[in-house]
Amino acid sequence: MDGATVRRDGVNFHFANENEVTDLPGTLLVRPGQMVLDIPGGYGPYHIVGNAVGNHFEGTSDVKGLSEHTTARWADVGYGLFVGVWIEDNEEFLFSFYFKP
């Protein structure tokens, strides 16, 4: 890992919609222009490389299998809270996590 990359293990990713509320632990990698969400549990694993697009990040899981049709968009809403939309098999979730460098 280079000096510009920050890694956080044990990040709690919170997911919610009208049918389900779930918390999954994972790893977050932050590097210039990207945030990588690596979540081994749930219906995953999930590995989403989110590229910076304007004021938010977006990406698609690159793991083959159940999670390969998962996309996400998220943004920093302040105080280290990131909030976004997670779409998995056409089902939308609000998701969030905390990260402070």
TORKOL-4160 file (C-alpha; in steps of 0.2 Angstrom, whole numbers, padded with zeros to 4 digits, m for minus):
101
<pt num="1" X="0000" Y="0000" Z="0000"/>
<pt num="2" X="0007" Y="0017" Z="m0005"/>
<pt num="3" X="0008" Y="0032" Z="0007"/>
<pt num="4" X="m0007" Y="0040" Z="m0001"/>
<pt num="5" X="m0018" Y="0025" Z="0003"/>
<pt num="6" X="m0028" Y="0024" Z="0020"/>
<pt num="7" X="m0035" Y="0008" Z="0025"/>
<pt num="8" X="m0048" Y="0005" Z="0039"/>
<pt num="9" X="m0053" Y="m0012" Z="0044"/>
<pt num="10" X="m0069" Y="m0015" Z="0054"/>
<pt num="11" X="m0079" Y="m0002" Z="0046"/>
<pt num="12" X="m0098" Y="m0004" Z="0050"/>
<pt num="13" X="m0108" Y="m0003" Z="0034"/>
<pt num="14" X="m0127" Y="0000" Z="0038"/>
<pt num="15" X="m0140" Y="m0004" Z="0025"/>
<pt num="16" X="m0159" Y="m0001" Z="0026"/>
<pt num="17" X="m0175" Y="m0002" Z="0016"/>
<pt num="18" X="m0193" Y="m0006" Z="0019"/>
<pt num="19" X="m0189" Y="m0025" Z="0020"/>
<pt num="20" X="m0172" Y="m0026" Z="0029"/>
<pt num="21" X="m0160" Y="m0017" Z="0040"/>
<pt num="22" X="m0143" Y="m0025" Z="0041"/>
<pt num="23" X="m0126" Y="m0020" Z="0047"/>
<pt num="24" X="m0110" Y="m0028" Z="0039"/>
<pt num="25" X="m0092" Y="m0026" Z="0044"/>
<pt num="26" X="m0079" Y="m0022" Z="0030"/>
<pt num="27" X="m0064" Y="m0014" Z="0025"/>
<pt num="28" X="m0062" Y="0004" Z="0017"/>
<pt num="29" X="m0048" Y="0009" Z="0006"/>
<pt num="30" X="m0046" Y="0028" Z="0002"/>
<pt num="31" X="m0034" Y="0034" Z="m0011"/>
<pt num="32" X="m0034" Y="0049" Z="m0022"/>
<pt num="33" X="m0050" Y="0049" Z="m0032"/>
<pt num="34" X="m0056" Y="0033" Z="m0026"/>
<pt num="35" X="m0064" Y="0024" Z="m0011"/>
<pt num="36" X="m0065" Y="0005" Z="m0011"/>
<pt num="37" X="m0078" Y="m0004" Z="m0001"/>
<pt num="38" X="m0073" Y="m0022" Z="0003"/>
<pt num="39" X="m0087" Y="m0031" Z="0012"/>
<pt num="40" X="m0086" Y="m0050" Z="0014"/>
<pt num="41" X="m0103" Y="m0054" Z="0021"/>
<pt num="42" X="m0121" Y="m0052" Z="0017"/>
<pt num="43" X="m0126" Y="m0059" Z="0000"/>
<pt num="44" X="m0108" Y="m0054" Z="m0006"/>
<pt num="45" X="m0094" Y="m0054" Z="m0005"/>
<pt num="46" X="m0094" Y="m0036" Z="m0012"/>
<pt num="47" X="m0079" Y="m0027" Z="m0019"/>
<pt num="48" X="m0084" Y="m0010" Z="m0026"/>
<pt num="49" X="m0071" Y="0003" Z="m0032"/>
<pt num="50" X="m0080" Y="0019" Z="m0031"/>
<pt num="51" X="m0072" Y="0033" Z="m0042"/>
<pt num="52" X="m0075" Y="0051" Z="m0038"/>
<pt num="53" X="m0088" Y="0059" Z="m0049"/>
<pt num="54" X="m0091" Y="0077" Z="m0045"/>
<pt num="55" X="m0095" Y="0077" Z="m0026"/>
<pt num="56" X="m0099" Y="0059" Z="m0024"/>
<pt num="57" X="m0092" Y="0041" Z="m0027"/>
<pt num="58" X="m0099" Y="0028" Z="m0038"/>
<pt num="59" X="m0095" Y="0010" Z="m0043"/>
<pt num="60" X="m0100" Y="m0008" Z="m0047"/>
<pt num="61" X="m0095" Y="m0024" Z="m0038"/>
<pt num="62" X="m0082" Y="m0033" Z="m0048"/>
<pt num="63" X="m0084" Y="m0049" Z="m0039"/>
<pt num="64" X="m0092" Y="m0063" Z="m0049"/>
<pt num="65" X="m0107" Y="m0072" Z="m0042"/>
<pt num="66" X="m0122" Y="m0065" Z="m0032"/>
<pt num="67" X="m0115" Y="m0048" Z="m0030"/>
<pt num="68" X="m0110" Y="m0044" Z="m0047"/>
<pt num="69" X="m0125" Y="m0034" Z="m0051"/>
<pt num="70" X="m0123" Y="m0022" Z="m0036"/>
<pt num="71" X="m0119" Y="m0004" Z="m0039"/>
<pt num="72" X="m0117" Y="0010" Z="m0026"/>
<pt num="73" X="m0116" Y="0029" Z="m0026"/>
<pt num="74" X="m0111" Y="0038" Z="m0010"/>
<pt num="75" X="m0105" Y="0055" Z="m0003"/>
<pt num="76" X="m0098" Y="0063" Z="0012"/>
<pt num="77" X="m0112" Y="0073" Z="0021"/>
<pt num="78" X="m0101" Y="0080" Z="0035"/>
<pt num="79" X="m0093" Y="0074" Z="0051"/>
<pt num="80" X="m0086" Y="0059" Z="0043"/>
<pt num="81" X="m0103" Y="0052" Z="0039"/>
<pt num="82" X="m0105" Y="0045" Z="0021"/>
<pt num="83" X="m0122" Y="0041" Z="0015"/>
<pt num="84" X="m0128" Y="0033" Z="m0002"/>
<pt num="85" X="m0139" Y="0022" Z="m0012"/>
<pt num="86" X="m0135" Y="0004" Z="m0014"/>
<pt num="87" X="m0143" Y="m0006" Z="m0028"/>
<pt num="88" X="m0143" Y="m0025" Z="m0028"/>
<pt num="89" X="m0153" Y="m0035" Z="m0040"/>
<pt num="90" X="m0164" Y="m0020" Z="m0043"/>
<pt num="91" X="m0168" Y="m0018" Z="m0024"/>
<pt num="92" X="m0163" Y="m0001" Z="m0017"/>
<pt num="93" X="m0155" Y="0002" Z="0000"/>
<pt num="94" X="m0150" Y="0017" Z="0009"/>
<pt num="95" X="m0132" Y="0014" Z="0016"/>
<pt num="96" X="m0120" Y="0023" Z="0027"/>
<pt num="97" X="m0104" Y="0022" Z="0036"/>
<pt num="98" X="m0092" Y="0033" Z="0045"/>
<pt num="99" X="m0074" Y="0037" Z="0040"/>
<pt num="100" X="m0062" Y="0050" Z="0047"/>
<pt num="101" X="m0045" Y="0050" Z="0040"/>
